[in-house]
Amino acid sequence: MIAFLMNRSTHSLESNTYVFFIPVLILYEVDKAPENIQHLIKWIMDCYTDSCKLILCCEDDSDILETVKNSCKVLKVDAPVTHEVRMFLLESVYSLLGRNNGI
Protein backbone atom coordinates (compact mmCIF):
# COMPACT_ATOMS: atom_id res chain seq x y z
CA MET A 1 0.00 0.00 0.00
CA ILE A 2 1.32 3.43 -0.93
CA ALA A 3 0.23 6.83 0.33
CA PHE A 4 1.49 10.02 -1.30
CA LEU A 5 1.27 13.50 0.17
CA MET A 6 1.22 16.12 -2.55
CA ASN A 7 3.95 18.68 -3.04
CA ARG A 8 2.78 22.24 -2.59
CA SER A 9 4.08 25.66 -1.68
CA THR A 10 2.60 28.61 0.10
CA HIS A 11 3.45 32.28 0.00
CA SER A 12 3.34 34.53 3.05
CA LEU A 13 2.45 38.11 2.17
CA GLU A 14 3.61 39.52 5.52
CA SER A 15 7.19 38.26 5.28
CA ASN A 16 7.31 37.87 1.48
CA THR A 17 8.72 34.35 1.80
CA TYR A 18 7.86 31.01 0.26
CA VAL A 19 7.46 27.84 2.26
CA PHE A 20 7.95 24.65 0.26
CA PHE A 21 6.62 21.29 1.29
CA ILE A 22 8.63 18.29 0.11
CA PRO A 23 6.61 15.34 -1.23
CA VAL A 24 6.56 12.37 1.11
CA LEU A 25 6.05 8.84 -0.14
CA ILE A 26 4.90 6.39 2.54
CA LEU A 27 5.37 2.69 1.79
CA TYR A 28 3.59 0.19 4.02
CA GLU A 29 4.52 -3.47 4.61
CA VAL A 30 7.92 -3.11 2.97
CA ASP A 31 9.08 -6.25 4.79
CA LYS A 32 6.54 -8.24 2.74
CA ALA A 33 7.83 -6.88 -0.58
CA PRO A 34 9.90 -9.28 -2.73
CA GLU A 35 13.61 -8.69 -3.12
CA ASN A 36 13.35 -7.15 -6.60
CA ILE A 37 10.84 -4.56 -5.30
CA GLN A 38 13.15 -3.74 -2.40
CA HIS A 39 15.96 -3.15 -4.90
CA LEU A 40 13.62 -0.80 -6.77
CA ILE A 41 12.86 1.04 -3.50
CA LYS A 42 16.60 1.45 -2.93
CA TRP A 43 17.03 2.81 -6.46
CA ILE A 44 14.20 5.31 -5.89
CA MET A 45 15.79 6.36 -2.61
CA ASP A 46 19.13 6.95 -4.32
CA CYS A 47 17.70 8.86 -7.29
CA TYR A 48 15.17 11.06 -5.53
CA THR A 49 16.66 11.66 -2.10
CA ASP A 50 16.89 15.43 -2.67
CA SER A 51 13.43 15.91 -4.16
CA CYS A 52 11.24 13.73 -1.91
CA LYS A 53 11.32 11.78 1.32
CA LEU A 54 10.35 8.17 1.85
CA ILE A 55 8.89 6.61 4.96
CA LEU A 56 9.10 2.81 4.99
CA CYS A 57 6.81 0.97 7.39
CA CYS A 58 7.19 -2.67 8.38
CA GLU A 59 6.55 -5.12 11.19
CA ASP A 60 9.91 -6.90 11.05
CA ASP A 61 12.99 -5.16 9.67
CA SER A 62 14.92 -8.46 9.46
CA ASP A 63 13.15 -9.12 6.15
CA ILE A 64 14.36 -5.85 4.61
CA LEU A 65 17.55 -5.85 2.53
CA GLU A 66 20.60 -4.49 4.32
CA THR A 67 21.26 -2.05 1.48
CA VAL A 68 17.83 -0.52 2.05
CA LYS A 69 18.21 -0.44 5.85
CA ASN A 70 21.65 1.15 5.57
CA SER A 71 20.14 4.06 3.65
CA CYS A 72 17.49 4.67 6.31
CA LYS A 73 17.21 5.99 9.79
CA VAL A 74 15.54 3.09 11.59
CA LEU A 75 12.96 4.00 14.21
CA LYS A 76 11.42 1.16 16.18
CA VAL A 77 8.04 2.10 17.56
CA ASP A 78 5.65 -0.09 19.51
CA ALA A 79 2.12 -0.32 18.19
CA PRO A 80 -0.11 2.24 19.88
CA VAL A 81 -2.64 1.11 22.42
CA THR A 82 -6.33 1.84 21.88
CA HIS A 83 -6.53 4.93 24.09
CA GLU A 84 -3.54 6.50 22.30
CA VAL A 85 -5.25 6.07 18.93
CA ARG A 86 -8.47 7.49 20.37
CA MET A 87 -6.66 10.55 21.78
CA PHE A 88 -4.85 11.18 18.48
CA LEU A 89 -8.13 11.03 16.55
CA LEU A 90 -9.87 13.35 19.00
CA GLU A 91 -7.01 15.87 18.86
CA SER A 92 -7.07 15.76 15.07
CA VAL A 93 -10.82 16.35 14.94
CA TYR A 94 -10.63 19.20 17.47
CA SER A 95 -7.79 20.75 15.51
CA LEU A 96 -9.80 20.59 12.26
CA LEU A 97 -12.91 21.98 13.93
CA GLY A 98 -10.92 24.78 15.49
CA ARG A 99 -9.38 25.77 12.16
CA ASN A 100 -12.71 25.71 10.35
CA ASN A 101 -14.48 27.75 13.03
CA GLY A 102 -11.69 30.26 13.61
CA ILE A 103 -10.98 28.98 17.12
DRENDO-1510 file (C-alpha; in Angstrom, 1 decimal, always signed):
<recs>
REC; n; res; u; v; w
REC; 1; MET; +0.0; +0.0; +0.0 .
REC; 2; ILE; +1.3; +3.4; -0.9 .
REC; 3; ALA; +0.2; +6.8; +0.3 .
REC; 4; PHE; +1.5; +10.0; -1.3 .
REC; 5; LEU; +1.3; +13.5; +0.2 .
REC; 6; MET; +1.2; +16.1; -2.6 .
REC; 7; ASN; +4.0; +18.7; -3.0 .
REC; 8; ARG; +2.8; +22.2; -2.6 .
REC; 9; SER; +4.1; +25.7; -1.7 .
REC; 10; THR; +2.6; +28.6; +0.1 .
REC; 11; HIS; +3.5; +32.3; +0.0 .
REC; 12; SER; +3.3; +34.5; +3.1 .
REC; 13; LEU; +2.5; +38.1; +2.2 .
REC; 14; GLU; +3.6; +39.5; +5.5 .
REC; 15; SER; +7.2; +38.3; +5.3 .
REC; 16; ASN; +7.3; +37.9; +1.5 .
REC; 17; THR; +8.7; +34.4; +1.8 .
REC; 18; TYR; +7.9; +31.0; +0.3 .
REC; 19; VAL; +7.5; +27.8; +2.3 .
REC; 20; PHE; +7.9; +24.6; +0.3 .
REC; 21; PHE; +6.6; +21.3; +1.3 .
REC; 22; ILE; +8.6; +18.3; +0.1 .
REC; 23; PRO; +6.6; +15.3; -1.2 .
REC; 24; VAL; +6.6; +12.4; +1.1 .
REC; 25; LEU; +6.0; +8.8; -0.1 .
REC; 26; ILE; +4.9; +6.4; +2.5 .
REC; 27; LEU; +5.4; +2.7; +1.8 .
REC; 28; TYR; +3.6; +0.2; +4.0 .
REC; 29; GLU; +4.5; -3.5; +4.6 .
REC; 30; VAL; +7.9; -3.1; +3.0 .
REC; 31; ASP; +9.1; -6.3; +4.8 .
REC; 32; LYS; +6.5; -8.2; +2.7 .
REC; 33; ALA; +7.8; -6.9; -0.6 .
REC; 34; PRO; +9.9; -9.3; -2.7 .
REC; 35; GLU; +13.6; -8.7; -3.1 .
REC; 36; ASN; +13.4; -7.2; -6.6 .
REC; 37; ILE; +10.8; -4.6; -5.3 .
REC; 38; GLN; +13.1; -3.7; -2.4 .
REC; 39; HIS; +16.0; -3.1; -4.9 .
REC; 40; LEU; +13.6; -0.8; -6.8 .
REC; 41; ILE; +12.9; +1.0; -3.5 .
REC; 42; LYS; +16.6; +1.4; -2.9 .
REC; 43; TRP; +17.0; +2.8; -6.5 .
REC; 44; ILE; +14.2; +5.3; -5.9 .
REC; 45; MET; +15.8; +6.4; -2.6 .
REC; 46; ASP; +19.1; +7.0; -4.3 .
REC; 47; CYS; +17.7; +8.9; -7.3 .
REC; 48; TYR; +15.2; +11.1; -5.5 .
REC; 49; THR; +16.7; +11.7; -2.1 .
REC; 50; ASP; +16.9; +15.4; -2.7 .
REC; 51; SER; +13.4; +15.9; -4.2 .
REC; 52; CYS; +11.2; +13.7; -1.9 .
REC; 53; LYS; +11.3; +11.8; +1.3 .
REC; 54; LEU; +10.3; +8.2; +1.8 .
REC; 55; ILE; +8.9; +6.6; +5.0 .
REC; 56; LEU; +9.1; +2.8; +5.0 .
REC; 57; CYS; +6.8; +1.0; +7.4 .
REC; 58; CYS; +7.2; -2.7; +8.4 .
REC; 59; GLU; +6.5; -5.1; +11.2 .
REC; 60; ASP; +9.9; -6.9; +11.1 .
REC; 61; ASP; +13.0; -5.2; +9.7 .
REC; 62; SER; +14.9; -8.5; +9.5 .
REC; 63; ASP; +13.2; -9.1; +6.1 .
REC; 64; ILE; +14.4; -5.8; +4.6 .
REC; 65; LEU; +17.5; -5.9; +2.5 .
REC; 66; GLU; +20.6; -4.5; +4.3 .
REC; 67; THR; +21.3; -2.0; +1.5 .
REC; 68; VAL; +17.8; -0.5; +2.1 .
REC; 69; LYS; +18.2; -0.4; +5.8 .
REC; 70; ASN; +21.7; +1.1; +5.6 .
REC; 71; SER; +20.1; +4.1; +3.7 .
REC; 72; CYS; +17.5; +4.7; +6.3 .
REC; 73; LYS; +17.2; +6.0; +9.8 .
REC; 74; VAL; +15.5; +3.1; +11.6 .
REC; 75; LEU; +13.0; +4.0; +14.2 .
REC; 76; LYS; +11.4; +1.2; +16.2 .
REC; 77; VAL; +8.0; +2.1; +17.6 .
REC; 78; ASP; +5.6; -0.1; +19.5 .
REC; 79; ALA; +2.1; -0.3; +18.2 .
REC; 80; PRO; -0.1; +2.2; +19.9 .
REC; 81; VAL; -2.6; +1.1; +22.4 .
REC; 82; THR; -6.3; +1.8; +21.9 .
REC; 83; HIS; -6.5; +4.9; +24.1 .
REC; 84; GLU; -3.5; +6.5; +22.3 .
REC; 85; VAL; -5.3; +6.1; +18.9 .
REC; 86; ARG; -8.5; +7.5; +20.4 .
REC; 87; MET; -6.7; +10.6; +21.8 .
REC; 88; PHE; -4.9; +11.2; +18.5 .
REC; 89; LEU; -8.1; +11.0; +16.5 .
REC; 90; LEU; -9.9; +13.4; +19.0 .
REC; 91; GLU; -7.0; +15.9; +18.9 .
REC; 92; SER; -7.1; +15.8; +15.1 .
REC; 93; VAL; -10.8; +16.4; +14.9 .
REC; 94; TYR; -10.6; +19.2; +17.5 .
REC; 95; SER; -7.8; +20.8; +15.5 .
REC; 96; LEU; -9.8; +20.6; +12.3 .
REC; 97; LEU; -12.9; +22.0; +13.9 .
REC; 98; GLY; -10.9; +24.8; +15.5 .
REC; 99; ARG; -9.4; +25.8; +12.2 .
REC; 100; ASN; -12.7; +25.7; +10.4 .
REC; 101; ASN; -14.5; +27.8; +13.0 .
REC; 102; GLY; -11.7; +30.3; +13.6 .
REC; 103; ILE; -11.0; +29.0; +17.1 .
</recs>
